[in-house]
Amino acid sequence: MLKVYKSVCEACAQLQELTVDTAEKGTWFNLINPTPSELEIVAEATHVSMDFLKAALDEEERSRTEIEDNCILVITNIPVVRGKDMYDTLPLGMIVTKDYVITVCLENNDVLSEFNPHNARLFSTFKKTRFIFQLLYRSATLYLRYLQHISRRTNDIEKQLRKSMKNKELFQLLELQKGLTYFAASLKSNGVVLEKLLRLRSSTHLQTFIKLYEEDEDLLEDVIIENKQAIEMVEMYSNILNGMMDTFASIISNNLNIVMKFLASMTIILAIPTMISSFFGMNVAGLPLAEHEQGFLIISGIAGVMTVLAAALLWRRGMFTL
């Protein structure tokens, strides 16, 4: 999918949709899972190499920056939600030329969806550098938001685990832990890219097609701070999750041992009357009380007394404690 946008003017809070043929200076080309023909159209209109346009279409692409004579490529990994308790990251390519901004991604995401005609007053496609930094800032804040979701979800699962002996909750924690692992790797590589962008602000070659103003530098520094905070939170939550999984795996195993202890005690108790009735149920001569009128009641009483004594002994040893 190819969408072409442009702010009406540098000071206007309006965003209009264009066609490739009407694209002009200050235009934003937004490519979402583009077809080969769409890539060729954008490459021809912007004079950007096809390698740059395809770079972010590899799911395993790492965050990096690359500079050519007429543009700069910035690839960052953004957070995405795949389903309940399933978090992942996805490459987002941002290309800045002297006249255009191009974003390339494999699927719709919450980072790009924030930049729409309804929020046109918050950004301008003419201010290309600030627009890129705003995308990076949006990505960093999404990491923090999803980390808060993971924290709340972890607390909910912990409450369930305190009274559960199933593996379902442990699998849910495993999914969250996988998401944190993806977040940790992406945030660290994103941090390297951000630091490199901060160093490139003094590049005279870069200034020929990207203007960097003081407020843009402040925004980039804010992105770096948010990214570092997200890295710290990921490390903290990862440690908590690792500890929780080990602890609750031991608790579940201990709960199972308690249940098995209880069932073993009940088996012992039920075995006593079964054994006594088996002895007196044998079809042989000479059994005690075989001719007694109250033999059944006496035998039942003996079995009952022995069962109660066995239960009391097991109770004193804590075999029925759950």
Secondary structure as UniProt FT lines:
FT   STRAND          2..7
FT   TURN            10..11
FT   STRAND          15..18
FT   HELIX           20..22
FT   TURN            25..26
FT   STRAND          27..32
FT   HELIX           36..46
FT   HELIX           50..54
FT   HELIX           55..57
FT   TURN            59..60
FT   STRAND          64..67
FT   STRAND          71..83
FT   TURN            84..85
FT   STRAND          86..97
FT   STRAND          100..105
FT   HELIX           110..113
FT   HELIX           117..122
FT   TURN            125..126
FT   HELIX           128..161
FT   TURN            162..163
FT   HELIX           168..199
FT   HELIX           200..202
FT   HELIX           204..207
FT   TURN            208..209
FT   HELIX           214..280
FT   TURN            285..286
FT   TURN            288..289
FT   TURN            293..294
FT   HELIX           295..316
FT   TURN            317..320
//
